[in-house]
């Protein structure tokens, strides 16, 4: 056998599969070149034939060998002509930047027609690519939607349908894992709920930086780009806690809107217009901060020569609206987001589609462009055929379900916690309520929103119907209007069919709890979590409100540090004056713990600082605050025995103060010394 020679075939491109006369192989993006070694027999029988051995060479050695096949010389030459493609023939896998805005009004973007906002970087990206202007999230809360972006599945399929619960998202076939398999370096920073990012398939980054990422810079991300950029295709999960609360934008962003004229919607009353404008300007400033962060990332990619080969994907994790129900609700202001895909020179620019789209479609679309494997069983469909002009739309109806922020049962059954199911076509939006709900802190009903506009009270069995063409803000419920019964019946049947077809179990919802605030399950029995808490003697010993579960119990010696006035930055019509969250707060520095118990898995850890409210917006003492009178007589530096619980009432957590008792310094030191000794507690 003699070596005839080699033919180098440049391979700077996507994973390309080929099949020539029985020869099956694959070009992987991690390779740099093909080298075809032509080996022939010294004395072959006629007609003359050669044995082709194709080896994939990389800087680290041979990556793979193709099984030898005996082929004619003429076919080898033809095959080499086909395989010897240039970089221009197949562009490299794109770097991918997945931009996720947090709690963002879908209309607060320049490319969505808002002339008051300042989002030039996002506008430029959107206008340079393809925009889907009518996309729905599977739910309007952070954790479930982010889980759906990672898994490509509905919340009731993934098991993550709440913000707070114990179940973890499966790491199998996640978006970063699939991209990692395709040769990507995968980076995460910002909002991420799923524990160790490495288990999810991220190779770089940090999973607990939501409160600092972009707000305090992007240095770690930029170091990653410097280190890895150009060596591997990059995937960047870019998810800052912006424009999410706290709404504390730097002065330079607030000043952008000092003289900007902001239209006030007709539904905002005259007495609330000043509050509306103040909150709207804050929102605009937060959104300008987000946009500036995007611009900084763009400049970094250009500096490294990576920008032209980067696919930018943008969406919102859930809505947020000044003056209308949004986050946590089934309304359009909660579940609607624009989505855009921009890849300079590869995706057609200035292209906009108004077809119904689900954000679940983003998962397979990203994998499609990355030439990565799309797992079976996901809920979405790739949007690439629409972007490329091969088809017009994926969906005729959009569906979704709504749940409370907290899982209310240990085994986390979505069919039990679900409070609404909905469907919308191009014109009509239908909502069916499976449980009675309203925004509330008293435990009687599910709390639907924490600080956004209050949710309208609904009873089990209620229905909403809105004409979105005439009423995009869903102000006029047409469910009771003549002639709508048949439409609602049809849309209800579609919504229930969707639920069943996607694996949803039979609904097992309960009536609202009794007036004493005690959570109930079917038959009035306590649920499993409450039974477990009831068996814990320490939890029973805590003087908690009836029906509340104690998650952690704190008995401390603390030093009074004075009072601070805190202004609620929520967006309800009652904020900040009458929402109950604005006023003076007593501040205590914890010197040491006398006792600490954590019977609940999600209880607070030991704290160094503890604050509790002692007066209202007008600085009038709160009558129901057990520490208000004692704090009134205390001076800075005074010691106190301070006790509080972290409790959960089935809808929202609370931290009620149980005792504030002023003590002398000597007694405080004695108590702390005793607590430090073995068996002293």
C-alpha positions as CSV (number, residue, x, y, z in Angstrom):
1,X,0.0,0.0,0.0
2,X,1.5,3.4,-1.0
3,X,0.6,6.9,0.1
4,X,-0.4,8.9,-2.9
5,X,-0.7,12.2,-1.1
6,X,-3.1,14.4,0.9
7,X,-5.6,17.1,0.1
8,X,-6.3,19.6,2.9
9,X,-10.0,20.7,3.1
10,X,-10.6,23.8,5.2
11,X,-13.4,23.3,7.7
12,X,-14.4,26.4,9.6
13,X,-18.1,25.9,9.9
14,X,-21.1,24.2,11.3
15,X,-21.5,20.5,11.9
16,X,-22.1,19.2,8.4
17,X,-23.2,15.6,7.7
18,X,-22.4,14.0,4.3
19,X,-23.1,10.7,2.5
20,X,-21.2,9.8,-0.7
21,X,-21.6,6.3,-2.2
22,X,-21.9,4.7,1.2
23,X,-19.3,7.0,2.8
24,X,-20.9,8.6,5.9
25,X,-19.1,11.2,8.0
26,X,-19.5,14.4,9.9
27,X,-17.6,17.7,9.9
28,X,-17.5,19.0,13.5
29,X,-17.0,22.8,14.2
30,X,-14.2,22.0,16.6
31,X,-12.0,20.8,13.7
32,X,-9.7,23.0,11.7
33,X,-9.1,20.9,8.6
34,X,-9.9,17.7,6.8
35,X,-6.9,15.8,5.4
36,X,-7.8,13.1,2.9
37,X,-5.0,10.5,2.6
38,X,-5.2,8.6,-0.7
39,X,-3.8,5.1,-0.3
40,X,-3.6,2.7,-3.2
41,X,-2.5,-0.9,-3.7
42,X,0.9,-1.5,-5.3
43,X,-0.6,-3.8,-7.8
44,X,-4.3,-3.4,-7.9
45,X,-6.5,-5.3,-10.3
46,X,-8.2,-3.4,-13.1
47,X,-10.1,-1.2,-13.1
48,X,-7.7,0.8,-11.0
49,X,-9.2,1.6,-7.6
50,X,-8.0,3.3,-4.4
51,X,-8.7,2.9,-0.7
52,X,-9.8,6.2,0.8
53,X,-9.0,6.8,4.5
54,X,-10.3,10.2,5.7
55,X,-8.9,11.5,8.9
56,X,-10.2,14.5,10.7
57,X,-7.1,16.4,12.1
58,X,-7.3,18.9,14.9
59,X,-4.6,20.7,16.9
60,X,-4.9,17.9,19.5
61,X,-4.5,15.1,17.0
62,X,-6.8,12.9,15.0
63,X,-10.4,13.5,16.0
64,X,-12.0,10.5,14.1
65,X,-11.4,8.2,11.2
66,X,-14.0,7.4,8.5
67,X,-14.5,3.7,7.9
68,X,-12.4,2.8,4.9
69,X,-14.2,2.2,1.6
70,X,-12.9,1.2,-1.7
71,X,-13.8,3.8,-4.3
72,X,-12.8,4.7,-7.8
73,X,-10.2,7.4,-8.2
74,X,-12.6,9.5,-10.2
75,X,-15.1,9.4,-7.4
76,X,-12.4,10.4,-4.9
77,X,-11.6,13.4,-6.9
78,X,-15.3,14.3,-7.2
79,X,-15.7,13.8,-3.4
80,X,-12.7,16.0,-2.7
81,X,-14.1,18.7,-4.8
82,X,-17.3,18.7,-2.9
83,X,-15.6,18.4,0.6
84,X,-13.0,21.1,-0.1
85,X,-15.3,24.0,0.7
86,X,-14.2,27.5,1.6
87,X,-15.1,29.4,4.8
88,X,-17.5,31.4,2.7
89,X,-19.5,28.3,1.7
90,X,-20.6,27.6,5.3
91,X,-20.4,30.4,7.9
92,X,-19.1,29.5,11.3
93,X,-21.5,28.6,14.1
94,X,-22.7,31.9,15.5
95,X,-21.9,33.2,18.9
96,X,-25.3,33.5,20.7
97,X,-26.3,36.3,23.1
98,X,-29.6,35.5,24.8
99,X,-30.8,38.8,26.3
100,X,-33.5,38.4,28.9
101,X,-35.1,41.6,30.3
102,X,-36.6,41.2,33.8
103,X,-40.1,42.6,34.6
104,X,-40.4,44.8,31.5
105,X,-43.5,46.4,30.0
106,X,-43.7,45.0,26.4
107,X,-44.5,48.4,25.0
108,X,-41.6,50.2,26.8
109,X,-39.3,49.7,23.8
110,X,-38.6,52.1,20.9
111,X,-38.9,49.3,18.3
112,X,-42.4,48.6,19.6
113,X,-43.5,52.1,18.8
114,X,-42.9,53.9,22.1
115,X,-41.4,57.4,21.4
116,X,-40.8,58.3,25.1
117,X,-38.4,55.6,26.1
118,X,-34.6,55.5,25.4
119,X,-33.6,52.1,24.1
120,X,-31.3,52.9,21.1
121,X,-29.2,49.8,21.3
122,X,-32.1,47.3,21.5
123,X,-33.9,49.3,18.8
124,X,-30.9,49.1,16.4
125,X,-30.6,45.4,17.0
126,X,-34.3,44.7,16.5
127,X,-34.5,46.8,13.4
128,X,-31.4,45.0,12.0
129,X,-33.1,41.6,12.4
130,X,-36.5,39.9,12.6
131,X,-39.1,40.9,15.2
132,X,-42.0,38.8,16.4
133,X,-44.3,41.4,18.0
134,X,-47.0,39.1,19.3
135,X,-45.3,36.4,21.5
136,X,-46.7,34.9,24.6
137,X,-44.8,33.6,27.7
138,X,-46.0,30.3,29.2
139,X,-46.6,32.2,32.5
140,X,-46.0,35.6,33.9
141,X,-43.5,34.9,36.7
142,X,-39.7,34.9,36.6
143,X,-38.8,31.4,37.7
144,X,-41.3,29.4,35.5
145,X,-40.5,31.4,32.4
146,X,-36.7,31.2,32.9
147,X,-37.2,27.4,33.4
148,X,-39.1,27.2,30.2
149,X,-36.3,29.0,28.3
150,X,-33.8,26.4,29.7
151,X,-36.0,23.3,29.1
152,X,-38.2,24.2,26.2
153,X,-41.2,22.9,28.2
154,X,-44.4,24.2,29.7
155,X,-44.3,24.9,33.5
156,X,-46.6,21.9,34.2
157,X,-44.3,19.7,32.2
158,X,-41.1,20.8,33.8
159,X,-42.6,21.0,37.3
160,X,-41.4,24.6,37.7
161,X,-44.7,26.6,37.8
162,X,-44.0,28.8,40.9
163,X,-41.3,31.2,42.0
164,X,-40.8,29.4,45.3
165,X,-40.8,25.6,45.9
166,X,-38.5,22.7,46.4
167,X,-38.4,20.9,43.0
168,X,-35.4,21.4,40.8
169,X,-35.5,21.7,37.0
170,X,-34.2,18.6,35.2
171,X,-30.8,19.1,33.6
172,X,-31.5,16.6,30.9
173,X,-31.3,18.1,27.4
174,X,-31.3,21.7,28.7
175,X,-30.5,24.6,26.3
176,X,-26.9,25.1,27.5
177,X,-26.3,21.3,27.7
178,X,-27.4,20.9,24.0
179,X,-25.1,23.8,23.0
180,X,-22.2,22.5,25.0
181,X,-22.6,19.2,23.1
182,X,-22.4,21.1,19.9
183,X,-19.0,22.6,20.9
184,X,-20.1,25.9,22.6
185,X,-18.6,27.5,25.6
186,X,-21.7,28.4,27.6
187,X,-21.8,31.3,30.0
188,X,-24.4,32.4,32.6
189,X,-24.7,35.6,34.6
190,X,-27.6,37.4,36.2
191,X,-31.0,35.9,36.9
192,X,-30.7,32.1,37.3
193,X,-32.7,29.9,39.7
194,X,-31.5,26.4,39.2
195,X,-28.6,25.8,41.6
196,X,-25.1,24.9,40.2
197,X,-25.0,26.2,36.6
198,X,-22.5,23.5,35.7
199,X,-25.1,20.8,36.3
200,X,-27.4,22.6,33.8
201,X,-24.7,22.6,31.1
202,X,-23.0,26.0,31.6
203,X,-19.2,25.8,31.4
204,X,-18.5,29.3,32.7
205,X,-20.1,32.1,34.7
206,X,-21.9,32.6,37.9
207,X,-25.4,31.7,39.0
208,X,-26.0,34.1,41.9
209,X,-25.2,37.5,40.5
210,X,-28.7,38.9,39.6
211,X,-28.4,41.8,42.0
212,X,-25.0,42.9,40.8
213,X,-24.7,41.9,37.1
214,X,-24.8,45.1,34.9
215,X,-25.8,47.1,37.9
216,X,-22.2,47.0,39.0
217,X,-20.6,46.1,35.7
218,X,-19.9,43.2,33.4
219,X,-16.2,42.6,34.1
220,X,-16.5,38.8,34.6
221,X,-18.4,38.4,31.3
222,X,-15.9,40.5,29.4
223,X,-13.0,38.5,30.9
224,X,-14.7,35.3,29.6
225,X,-15.0,36.9,26.1
226,X,-11.3,37.8,26.2
227,X,-10.3,34.3,27.3
228,X,-12.6,32.1,25.1
229,X,-13.8,34.3,22.3
230,X,-12.6,33.2,18.9
231,X,-11.5,29.8,20.2
232,X,-15.0,28.3,20.5
233,X,-18.5,29.6,19.6
234,X,-20.0,31.4,22.7
235,X,-23.4,31.2,24.2
236,X,-24.1,33.9,26.7
237,X,-27.2,33.9,29.1
238,X,-27.4,37.6,29.7
239,X,-30.1,38.2,32.4
240,X,-29.6,41.2,34.7
241,X,-32.1,42.1,37.4
242,X,-33.2,45.1,35.4
243,X,-35.7,46.7,35.1
244,X,-36.8,44.6,38.0
245,X,-37.1,46.3,41.4
246,X,-35.5,48.0,43.2
247,X,-36.1,50.9,40.9
248,X,-33.0,52.8,41.8
249,X,-31.5,53.9,38.4
250,X,-28.4,56.1,38.5
251,X,-28.9,59.8,38.0
252,X,-27.7,59.9,34.4
253,X,-30.6,57.6,33.4
254,X,-33.2,59.5,35.4
255,X,-32.1,62.8,33.9
256,X,-32.9,61.4,30.4
257,X,-36.6,61.8,31.1
258,X,-36.8,65.0,33.1
259,X,-38.4,66.9,30.2
260,X,-39.8,64.0,28.2
261,X,-43.5,64.2,27.5
262,X,-45.2,61.0,28.6
263,X,-48.8,60.3,27.5
264,X,-51.2,59.3,30.3
265,X,-53.7,56.5,29.4
266,X,-57.4,57.3,29.6
267,X,-58.0,54.8,32.4
268,X,-55.7,56.6,34.8
269,X,-57.7,58.9,37.0
270,X,-56.8,62.6,37.5
271,X,-55.8,62.0,41.1
272,X,-53.4,59.3,40.1
273,X,-51.7,60.9,37.2
274,X,-48.8,62.4,39.1
275,X,-48.1,59.0,40.7
276,X,-48.4,57.3,37.3
277,X,-45.9,59.7,35.7
278,X,-43.4,59.4,38.5
279,X,-43.4,55.6,38.3
280,X,-43.3,55.7,34.5
281,X,-40.2,57.9,34.5
282,X,-38.5,55.5,36.9
283,X,-39.4,52.6,34.6
284,X,-38.0,54.4,31.6
285,X,-34.8,55.1,33.5
286,X,-34.4,51.4,34.5
287,X,-35.0,50.3,30.9
288,X,-32.4,52.9,29.7
289,X,-30.0,51.3,32.1
290,X,-30.7,47.8,30.7
291,X,-30.2,49.2,27.1
292,X,-26.9,50.8,28.1
293,X,-25.7,47.4,29.3
294,X,-26.6,45.8,26.0
295,X,-24.6,48.6,24.2
296,X,-21.5,47.9,26.4
297,X,-21.7,44.2,25.4
298,X,-22.0,45.1,21.7
299,X,-18.9,47.2,21.9
300,X,-17.0,44.4,23.6
301,X,-17.9,41.9,20.9
302,X,-16.9,44.4,18.2
303,X,-13.6,45.0,19.9
304,X,-12.9,41.3,19.8
305,X,-14.0,40.9,16.2
306,X,-16.9,38.7,17.2
307,X,-19.9,41.0,16.5
308,X,-20.5,40.1,12.9
309,X,-20.8,36.4,13.7
310,X,-23.2,36.8,16.7
311,X,-26.8,35.9,16.9
312,X,-28.7,38.2,19.3
313,X,-31.9,37.0,20.8
314,X,-34.2,39.2,22.9
315,X,-37.3,38.6,25.0
316,X,-38.8,39.6,28.4
317,X,-39.2,37.1,31.3
318,X,-42.6,38.5,32.3
319,X,-44.5,41.7,31.9
320,X,-44.8,44.7,34.2
321,X,-47.3,47.5,33.9
322,X,-47.9,50.8,35.6
323,X,-51.6,50.9,36.4
324,X,-52.8,47.5,35.0
325,X,-52.5,43.9,36.3
326,X,-49.4,42.3,34.8
327,X,-46.9,40.1,36.6
328,X,-48.4,37.0,38.0
329,X,-51.6,37.4,35.9
330,X,-53.0,35.8,32.7
331,X,-53.5,39.3,31.2
332,X,-51.5,40.5,28.1
333,X,-49.4,42.9,30.1
334,X,-48.1,39.9,32.1
335,X,-47.6,37.3,29.4
336,X,-46.8,39.2,26.2
337,X,-43.4,40.0,25.0
338,X,-41.7,40.9,21.7
339,X,-39.0,38.5,20.5
340,X,-36.2,39.3,18.0
341,X,-33.4,37.5,16.3
342,X,-30.6,39.4,14.8
343,X,-27.5,38.0,13.0
344,X,-25.7,40.5,10.9
345,X,-25.6,39.5,7.2
346,X,-27.4,36.1,7.9
347,X,-30.9,37.1,9.1
348,X,-32.9,39.5,7.0
349,X,-33.1,42.9,8.6
350,X,-36.2,45.2,9.1
351,X,-38.4,42.2,9.1
352,X,-41.5,42.1,11.4
353,X,-44.1,39.4,11.9
354,X,-47.4,39.8,13.8
355,X,-48.1,36.1,13.8
356,X,-48.9,34.3,17.1
357,X,-45.7,33.1,18.6
358,X,-44.7,31.3,21.8
359,X,-41.5,32.0,23.7
360,X,-41.2,28.2,23.8
361,X,-40.3,28.5,20.2
362,X,-37.1,30.3,21.1
363,X,-35.4,27.1,22.5
364,X,-35.5,25.1,19.2
365,X,-34.8,28.2,17.1
366,X,-31.5,28.8,19.0
367,X,-30.5,25.2,18.6
368,X,-31.5,25.3,14.9
369,X,-29.2,28.2,14.2
370,X,-26.4,26.6,16.3
371,X,-26.7,23.4,14.2
372,X,-27.2,21.6,17.5
373,X,-29.5,18.7,18.2
374,X,-33.1,19.6,19.0
375,X,-34.5,17.2,21.7
376,X,-37.7,15.3,21.1
377,X,-40.7,16.1,23.2
378,X,-40.2,19.9,23.6
379,X,-43.2,22.2,23.4
380,X,-41.9,24.7,20.8
381,X,-41.3,24.8,17.1
382,X,-38.3,26.5,15.4
383,X,-39.1,29.9,14.0
384,X,-36.3,29.7,11.4
385,X,-38.7,28.6,8.6
386,X,-40.7,31.8,9.2
387,X,-37.6,34.0,9.4
388,X,-36.3,32.4,6.2
389,X,-39.6,33.0,4.4
390,X,-40.4,29.3,4.0
391,X,-43.7,29.4,6.0
392,X,-45.9,32.1,7.4
393,X,-46.9,31.0,10.9
394,X,-46.6,28.3,13.5
395,X,-49.7,28.8,15.6
396,X,-53.3,29.8,15.4
397,X,-54.0,29.9,19.1
398,X,-51.8,30.7,22.1
399,X,-52.4,29.0,25.5
400,X,-51.2,29.3,29.1
401,X,-52.0,28.8,32.7
402,X,-51.5,30.9,35.9
403,X,-50.4,29.9,39.3
404,X,-49.5,31.6,42.7
405,X,-46.0,32.6,43.5
406,X,-45.6,29.8,46.1
407,X,-46.3,26.1,45.7
408,X,-49.0,25.4,48.2
409,X,-48.4,21.6,48.6
410,X,-45.2,19.6,49.2
411,X,-45.6,17.3,46.2
412,X,-46.1,20.4,44.0
413,X,-49.0,19.4,41.9
414,X,-49.7,22.1,39.2
415,X,-53.2,20.7,38.7
416,X,-54.0,21.7,42.3
417,X,-52.3,25.1,42.4
418,X,-53.5,26.4,39.0
419,X,-55.9,29.3,39.3
420,X,-56.6,30.2,35.6
421,X,-56.3,28.7,32.2
422,X,-56.5,30.9,29.0
423,X,-56.4,30.9,25.2
424,X,-56.1,33.7,22.7
425,X,-56.3,33.9,18.9
426,X,-55.5,36.9,16.8
427,X,-58.4,38.9,18.1
428,X,-60.0,37.3,21.2
429,X,-58.6,36.5,24.7
430,X,-60.5,34.1,27.0
431,X,-59.6,33.3,30.6
432,X,-61.3,30.7,32.8
433,X,-60.8,30.9,36.6
434,X,-60.4,27.5,38.4
435,X,-60.0,29.2,41.8
436,X,-61.2,32.3,43.5
437,X,-58.3,34.8,43.5
438,X,-57.5,38.4,44.4
439,X,-54.4,40.4,45.5
440,X,-54.3,40.0,49.2
441,X,-51.9,39.6,52.2
442,X,-54.4,38.1,54.6
443,X,-54.1,34.5,53.4
444,X,-57.8,34.2,52.4
445,X,-56.9,34.0,48.7
446,X,-53.9,33.4,46.6
447,X,-51.8,36.5,46.4
448,X,-51.5,37.0,42.7
449,X,-49.0,39.9,42.6
450,X,-46.5,41.2,45.2
451,X,-46.0,44.8,44.2
452,X,-47.6,45.2,40.8
453,X,-51.1,46.6,40.2
454,X,-53.7,44.7,42.3
455,X,-55.4,41.8,40.6
456,X,-59.2,42.1,40.2
457,X,-61.2,39.8,42.4
458,X,-62.4,36.6,40.7
459,X,-64.5,33.7,41.9
460,X,-64.1,30.1,40.9
461,X,-65.9,29.5,37.6
462,X,-65.7,33.2,36.5
463,X,-64.8,33.9,32.9
464,X,-63.2,36.8,31.0
465,X,-63.4,37.6,27.3
466,X,-61.7,40.5,25.7
467,X,-61.6,41.9,22.2
468,X,-57.9,42.7,21.9
469,X,-58.3,44.7,18.7
470,X,-60.6,47.2,20.4
471,X,-59.4,46.7,24.0
472,X,-55.7,45.8,24.1
473,X,-55.5,46.7,27.8
474,X,-58.3,44.3,28.6
475,X,-60.4,46.8,30.4
476,X,-63.9,45.6,29.2
477,X,-64.9,42.1,30.1
478,X,-67.4,41.0,27.4
479,X,-68.1,37.6,29.0
480,X,-71.6,38.6,30.0
481,X,-72.5,40.3,26.7
482,X,-75.1,38.6,24.5
483,X,-73.9,36.5,21.7
484,X,-70.5,35.5,23.3
485,X,-71.5,32.2,24.9
486,X,-70.6,30.1,21.9
487,X,-67.3,31.7,21.4
488,X,-66.4,31.2,25.1
489,X,-67.5,27.6,25.0
490,X,-65.2,26.9,22.0
491,X,-62.2,28.7,23.5
492,X,-62.7,27.0,26.9
493,X,-62.8,23.6,25.1
494,X,-59.6,24.5,23.2
495,X,-57.8,25.6,26.4
496,X,-58.8,22.4,28.3
497,X,-57.7,20.3,25.3
498,X,-54.4,22.0,25.2
499,X,-53.9,21.3,28.9
500,X,-54.7,17.6,28.5
501,X,-52.7,17.2,25.3
502,X,-49.6,18.7,27.0
503,X,-49.8,16.2,29.9
504,X,-51.8,18.2,32.4
505,X,-53.7,16.1,34.9
506,X,-57.3,16.5,36.0
507,X,-57.8,19.8,37.8
508,X,-57.9,19.3,41.6
509,X,-58.4,22.9,42.7
510,X,-59.8,23.9,46.1
511,X,-62.2,26.6,47.3
512,X,-60.7,29.7,49.0
513,X,-59.5,29.0,52.5
514,X,-61.7,29.8,55.5
515,X,-62.0,33.4,56.9
516,X,-59.5,32.6,59.7
517,X,-56.8,32.5,57.1
518,X,-56.0,28.8,57.7
519,X,-55.1,27.0,54.5
520,X,-57.3,24.1,53.6
521,X,-57.2,21.2,51.2
522,X,-60.0,19.0,50.0
523,X,-62.4,18.2,52.8
524,X,-61.0,21.0,55.0
525,X,-57.9,18.9,56.0
526,X,-54.5,20.5,56.4
527,X,-52.1,19.8,53.6
528,X,-48.9,17.7,54.0
529,X,-46.6,20.6,54.7
530,X,-48.8,21.8,57.5
531,X,-49.0,18.3,59.0
532,X,-45.3,18.1,59.0
533,X,-44.9,21.5,60.6
534,X,-47.5,20.4,63.2
535,X,-45.3,17.5,64.3
536,X,-42.4,19.8,65.0
537,X,-42.5,20.8,68.6
538,X,-40.4,23.9,68.2
539,X,-42.6,25.1,65.4
540,X,-45.7,24.6,67.5
541,X,-44.0,26.5,70.4
542,X,-43.6,29.6,68.3
543,X,-46.5,32.0,69.0
544,X,-47.5,32.1,65.4
545,X,-50.8,33.1,63.9
546,X,-53.1,30.1,63.6
547,X,-52.6,28.2,60.3
548,X,-49.2,29.8,59.6
549,X,-46.1,27.6,59.1
550,X,-43.0,28.7,60.9
551,X,-40.0,28.5,58.5
552,X,-37.4,29.9,60.9
553,X,-37.4,31.2,64.5
554,X,-35.0,33.9,65.7
555,X,-34.3,34.8,69.3
556,X,-31.4,37.3,69.5
557,X,-29.7,40.0,71.5
558,X,-29.5,43.1,69.3
559,X,-28.5,46.8,69.4
560,X,-30.9,49.5,68.3
561,X,-29.5,51.6,65.4
562,X,-32.3,54.1,65.1
563,X,-35.1,54.4,62.5
564,X,-35.0,54.8,58.8
565,X,-37.8,56.0,56.5
566,X,-38.5,53.7,53.6
567,X,-40.7,54.6,50.7
568,X,-42.5,51.8,48.8
569,X,-41.6,51.8,45.1
570,X,-44.5,49.5,44.1
571,X,-46.8,50.3,41.2
572,X,-50.3,49.8,42.7
573,X,-52.6,52.8,42.8
574,X,-52.2,52.7,46.6
575,X,-48.4,53.0,46.5
576,X,-46.7,54.6,48.2
577,X,-49.1,56.4,50.5
578,X,-51.8,53.8,51.4
579,X,-50.2,50.4,50.5
580,X,-49.0,49.8,54.0
581,X,-45.4,49.4,53.0
582,X,-44.1,52.9,53.4
583,X,-43.1,54.4,56.7
584,X,-40.5,54.3,59.5
585,X,-38.6,51.1,60.1
586,X,-36.7,50.2,63.3
587,X,-33.2,49.0,62.6
588,X,-31.4,46.5,64.8
589,X,-27.9,45.1,64.5
590,X,-27.8,41.5,65.8
591,X,-25.1,41.0,68.4
592,X,-25.7,37.3,68.7
593,X,-28.3,34.5,68.7
594,X,-29.7,32.9,71.8
595,X,-31.8,30.5,69.9
596,X,-32.3,29.7,66.2
597,X,-34.6,27.1,64.6
598,X,-35.3,26.4,61.0
599,X,-38.1,23.8,60.8
600,X,-39.0,25.0,57.2
601,X,-36.6,24.3,54.3
602,X,-36.9,27.9,53.1
603,X,-36.5,29.6,56.4
604,X,-34.3,32.7,56.7
605,X,-30.6,32.1,57.7
606,X,-29.3,33.9,60.7
607,X,-29.3,37.7,60.2
608,X,-26.9,40.5,61.1
609,X,-29.5,43.2,60.5
610,X,-33.2,43.1,61.1
611,X,-35.8,45.8,60.3
612,X,-39.4,46.0,61.1
613,X,-42.0,48.7,60.4
614,X,-43.2,50.9,63.3
615,X,-45.1,53.7,61.5
616,X,-47.1,54.4,58.4
617,X,-46.5,56.8,55.5
618,X,-47.4,59.8,57.7
619,X,-45.1,58.5,60.5
620,X,-48.1,57.6,62.7
621,X,-47.2,54.6,65.0
622,X,-48.6,51.2,63.9
623,X,-51.1,50.0,66.4
624,X,-50.6,46.3,65.5
625,X,-46.8,46.5,65.7
626,X,-45.7,44.9,69.1
627,X,-42.4,46.7,69.0
628,X,-43.6,50.2,68.2
629,X,-44.1,51.4,71.8
630,X,-40.9,49.9,73.0
631,X,-38.9,51.4,70.1
632,X,-40.4,54.8,70.8
633,X,-38.5,54.9,74.2
634,X,-35.2,53.5,72.9
635,X,-32.1,55.4,72.0
636,X,-29.3,54.5,69.5
637,X,-27.0,52.0,71.1
638,X,-29.6,50.5,73.5
639,X,-29.6,46.7,73.9
640,X,-32.8,44.6,73.4
641,X,-33.9,41.0,73.4
642,X,-35.4,40.8,69.9
643,X,-37.5,37.9,68.7
644,X,-39.2,37.3,65.4
645,X,-40.4,34.5,63.1
646,X,-40.2,33.9,59.4
647,X,-43.7,32.5,58.6
648,X,-45.6,31.3,55.6
649,X,-49.4,31.6,55.5
650,X,-50.1,29.7,52.3
651,X,-49.8,32.7,50.1
652,X,-47.0,35.0,51.2
653,X,-44.1,34.9,53.7
654,X,-44.0,37.3,56.6
655,X,-41.6,38.2,59.5
656,X,-43.7,39.1,62.5
657,X,-41.9,40.5,65.6
658,X,-42.7,38.5,68.7
659,X,-40.8,40.4,71.3
660,X,-38.8,43.6,71.7
661,X,-37.6,43.9,75.3
662,X,-35.1,46.6,76.3
663,X,-32.2,45.2,78.5
664,X,-29.0,46.5,79.9
665,X,-25.6,45.9,78.4
666,X,-24.6,43.7,81.3
667,X,-27.6,41.5,80.9
668,X,-27.1,41.3,77.2
669,X,-23.5,40.1,77.6
670,X,-24.6,37.6,80.2
671,X,-27.2,36.1,77.9
672,X,-24.7,36.0,75.0
673,X,-22.1,34.3,77.1
674,X,-24.6,31.7,78.3
675,X,-25.7,31.0,74.8
676,X,-22.1,30.4,73.7
677,X,-21.6,27.6,76.2
678,X,-22.4,24.0,75.3
679,X,-26.0,23.3,76.3
680,X,-26.5,27.0,77.1
681,X,-29.5,27.3,74.7
